[in-house]
Structure formats: structure tokens, C-alpha cells
């Protein structure tokens, strides 16, 4: 498959994906967290990649640390 053949709308599979992060607190310890609720999609136009787009919505209230 070439990039020109890659076309369509792709939905993020939240059951097989994660949005997680690591940050430092007081430069001493690492704090790890993730978001439990999110959704997203990519619209891909392989023949004209500059018109492709990606959209992700994350429910910030679903953060766990």
C-alpha cells in the first residue's frame, strides 16, 4: 500500500488506545497519569495529504494519577 492508496476516515479505538503522560513533581519524583475518556478520528487523503486532518477530544475530568 502506498500513501496515495491510504484514504478514508479512521476512528480511534479507545478500547485499544491510551492517552497517558509523565511529569516531574518538584524535580524529585515522576507523576504518571492517564485519561480514561477520549475519542478521535483521522480523515486521510493520500493523494492530497495537506487536506488530511486529525481530531482528538479528551475529557479532562477523566484524568487519573
C-alpha positions as CSV (number, residue, x, y, z in Angstrom):
1,X,0.0,0.0,0.0
2,X,1.3,3.4,-0.9
3,X,0.4,6.7,0.7
4,X,-1.8,7.5,-2.3
5,X,-3.9,4.5,-1.5
6,X,-4.4,5.5,2.1
7,X,-7.8,7.3,2.1
8,X,-10.8,7.4,4.3
9,X,-12.0,8.2,7.8
10,X,-10.4,6.3,10.7
11,X,-11.9,6.3,14.2
12,X,-9.7,6.0,17.3
13,X,-10.4,2.7,19.0
14,X,-10.5,3.8,22.7
15,X,-10.6,0.2,23.9
16,X,-7.2,-0.4,22.4
17,X,-5.6,3.0,22.9
18,X,-4.3,5.1,25.8
19,X,-3.6,8.7,26.5
20,X,-1.0,8.9,29.2
21,X,1.6,11.3,30.5
22,X,4.6,11.5,32.8
23,X,5.6,14.7,34.6
24,X,8.0,15.6,37.4
25,X,6.9,17.0,40.7
26,X,9.4,19.3,42.4
27,X,12.1,17.7,40.1
28,X,12.2,14.8,42.6
29,X,9.6,12.2,41.6
30,X,7.7,11.3,38.5
31,X,3.9,11.5,38.4
32,X,2.2,9.3,35.9
33,X,-1.4,9.7,34.7
34,X,-3.8,8.9,32.0
35,X,-7.2,10.0,30.7
36,X,-9.9,7.4,30.7
37,X,-12.4,9.1,28.3
38,X,-11.4,10.2,24.9
39,X,-12.4,10.0,21.2
40,X,-10.8,10.9,17.9
41,X,-10.7,10.5,14.2
42,X,-8.4,11.0,11.3
43,X,-9.5,11.9,7.8
44,X,-6.8,10.9,5.4
45,X,-6.5,11.9,1.7
46,X,-3.4,10.1,0.4
47,X,-3.5,11.9,-2.9
48,X,-3.6,15.3,-1.2
49,X,-2.0,14.9,2.3
50,X,-2.2,18.6,3.2
51,X,-6.0,18.3,3.3
52,X,-5.9,15.4,5.8
53,X,-6.9,16.2,9.4
54,X,-6.8,14.7,12.9
55,X,-9.2,15.5,15.7
56,X,-9.0,14.2,19.3
57,X,-11.3,15.2,22.2
58,X,-10.2,14.3,25.7
59,X,-12.4,14.6,28.8
60,X,-10.0,16.3,31.2
61,X,-12.3,15.3,34.1
62,X,-11.4,11.7,33.4
63,X,-7.8,12.1,34.5
64,X,-6.3,9.6,36.8
65,X,-2.9,9.9,38.5
